[in-house]
Amino acid sequence: MTQLRWEPLNEFLSLSDRMNLMFHGPSMRFVTPVEPVSGWLPPVDIHEETDRFVVQAEVPGVRSEDIDVSLENNTITLRGEKKQEKVVDGENACRLERFYGTFSRSFVLSTRINPEQIKATFKDGVLEVIVPKAEEVKPKRIKILATGDAK
């Protein structure tokens, strides 16, 4: 059974981060976190480009086979587990700071996306998920046709 350490400061920081997003987060207006804060949460960066979102999560010590990426109702979810190689008895431990156990991070993308084109790669402990936008939401330039001179 995996033991998770409860960190009350994480609860406060999450509230603070959400308040900052609400009042000062115009760059994150298209991405909304939806997960409750508990246990281990890998840090995630999300940025938007013209035709896609790029999601990067730091998951050092996690094997790619232990990570699941899913999409449902414009919500992208990253799930996985960081397994402890050797369980150390608390009496013999000098310092235990690393987190182990399962994690789940979910983000709502308010722009329609193309689920068939999502790609995920994993390199050097960083998971990168490329989420293309659907064609109809990409900016489109409309050419104006002249029908005649104005009189």
Secondary structure by P-SEA (a helix, b strand, c coil): cbbbbbbaaaaaaaaaaaaaaaccccccccccccccccccccbbbbbbcccbbbbbbbbcccccccccccccccbbbbbbbbcccbbbbccccccccccccbbbbbbbcccccccccbbbbbcccbbbbbbbccccccbbbbbbbbccccc
